[in-house]
Each structure stands twice: as structure tokens, then as C-alpha cells.
Amino acid sequence: MLFNLLMFKISWFGLVIFQNSFVAIALCLLGVHFLLAVDRKSELLTVLTIAIIGIAVDYSLAFMGVFSFNGNKERPLFQST
């Protein structure tokens, strides 16, 4: 559990600081998480549920003007259209 928390924090801070440049590393850490998971189906459902909630919240905050992006180059990959 502590290892999962550490991987999450590394991924989160890496994505915040390095943005889209850190996506490959974050995906590798997610892959390690699934390799170490005992019940992969349950883990996948949990990760997808939390990701959908997080993306919806980020879209809402961007729509309300809390997040401000100066063009597509600065937008996170999941918000690029």
C-alpha cells in the first residue's frame, strides 16, 4: 500500500511539474502498479472510476476559468481536442 502511494505521488507531482513530458513515465509506473496488483480487474475498475471523476473535475474547473491555458501546447493531453 505504501509503495502504491509513493508511485501515485511521484506520478502526480511529475505530471504537474513536467506536464505532458512525464506521461510515458507515469504510464510505466501505472503498468508496474498493475503488475503488482493481486486483483487486476478490481484495480482496473478502481483506476478507471477515479480517472473519470478526476478528468470530469478538471474539465469543470477549466470550464469555470479556475484553470487557464494559453493555447493547445499547454493543455494536458486528456483535454486536447
Order of alpha helices (4+ residues) and beta strands (2+ residues): alpha-alpha-alpha
